[in-house]
Amino acid sequence: MEEKGEDLGAFDPNIPEERPSAPPPGWLDDIHGYQGHRGGENNPLYPPPPAYNPQPEQNKNTLVPDVRVPSVSEDVARDALVKFVQSKWRYSAKPARNLTFKELKPVTVYRYRLETYTETRSSGWQFEPYNNQPVDGPQFGGSPLPWDIPVMLPPRFTDQVQKVRVPHSSVVKPCHVCSGIGRTRCSTCCGRGQKRCPFCHGHGRSANRRCTSCQGRGRKRCVSCHGHGHRTCTLCHGSHNLLHFIQLTVSWKNNVAVFIPDRQPEFPDENFREVSGDAFFVDESMLVYPIQGFPDKEICDVSTRLINEHLNRFSSTSRILQQRQTIELVPLTHAYYAYNGKDYSFFIYGTENKVFTAKYPSSCSVL
């Protein structure tokens, strides 16, 4: 018995299949300064060498003054611990209120921070449906080089991305997906407008009865193209042409390196990330000079190392717009106390007086 529905209708050979959205190689002409550029953060447009090479200059700001280690009173330490245990449902606040302090030992902790503010530029071809909008093409002149295009600078040390259409880079081309027709062959029905009935598998009958789904025809109208065999091109939206242009992406980023000497093995250093300190030293310039003469030599050594690392990492692919180095004194006090004849301790850290403790006298939920 001959199957119905084998011939689902012919398709129009003049309507092309849908192609990849990226233009084929050689579709667009190269533009000076942007040749072969794929775009993206991993493929930046290298900045031209500066008119002069700025060098960090030593000044009095690199000589850090002496600082006084802050102290914490017993009342402040007790209030901080009470607040901490009240945030823990398994802890009782009774030990915190009735403990006896034995010693409050301040610990000198410095946090060094280096910020290098950079500008990076990359570019890539973009396109949009052409609907008779103005075309700023090569007929108006050559496109400016990537690093010659002016942009509005954001506030320093703030991350931001700005996208700019490169002047005189626009060109109108027939849509490469639909070949300028404005529509593409429906991939669901292969351009035939109909599909084999899924209930009777194209036989027109099911269980020796006429198929009620396809009315015995063995095929159904394609729901994707509504039986037309083609759909509006998803790239040009039926406009037949695309406006291509080069888009310049300008990225400003504050690259931050932080160092804290490990001076208290019992205290997890990652907790310092959550709190603020007293920034008693701030040095800002286009390029900062390594710190000298600070009592903590490890801070001086780290300043030298991180500054060199940032220069090597960012100067070739980006423009360094500004640098800032800061030393903060982060409060840290080791509080020793006794409760019910046993000795315990906890740490108070940061200007927020946060608390860290590895052991607490009570885990009772009753306050």
C-alpha angles and dihedrals in degrees: 000000000000114000118238118225097035090120102054095177134280125278128224108256090202091068109081127222116255111270133198113292094234114090114250118256113282093019091119129042120243118256119212111262094017102062116149093348115156097189128221136111092280092057106047127176103249113236117241116253111275121253086248134011109244114218126201110255123211114234138165091274091072089064103084119214123232116264135205118239109237119237130213124219124226091249092054092046092049093047091050092052093046090051090049097051092045088062090056111073093202094055126086117221092212096089091048091053096045105035123120117229116226100178140353106205117189116212123205109234123173124192116202119200128186119192121190114187112206140181119212127184131199133163143199142169117272131179142196134185111283113234101164094283117154114285116216097198139156091283087080094054141282122316115257116246116266096255093044094064109104118231135179109259117227123222111292120271093017123119116237141153124210126186119206130185107232110240118249093008098107122113133170118228134169110266107272092208099056097021089241095301095111096230139062135211113272108253093201096063097019089244096301097111092226138071133203110268108259093210101055096021091233097307095109090225133076125190088356090302133106108269108252092198097063097019090242095301095112092225139069135206113269109252093204096063098018090239096304096110091226139064135208110274109264092212105048094024089226096306092117093220138065130214108222122197140161114253118206115209115203115193124190115193135177105219108203130194119185129191130185120179112235100239100147113051093187092059120072107236093210088072089071089070090070098055141058130233141196109283099210094162126047124167119180129178141128086271119009125216121235114266116260135189097020113147091233102069092191089066090052092050093047091049090056094046097047094045090053091046093052093048092051094044102045110024096076100048101028143031113253104220101176143348132207130186124192137185117202128189104222111202113237125168126179107213118201118195144160130229128176091350096307130106123235139162142199138183129242112200142174129020085281090065094232119178133227123184130169093197134026128187096238137032093180115132093216112097 
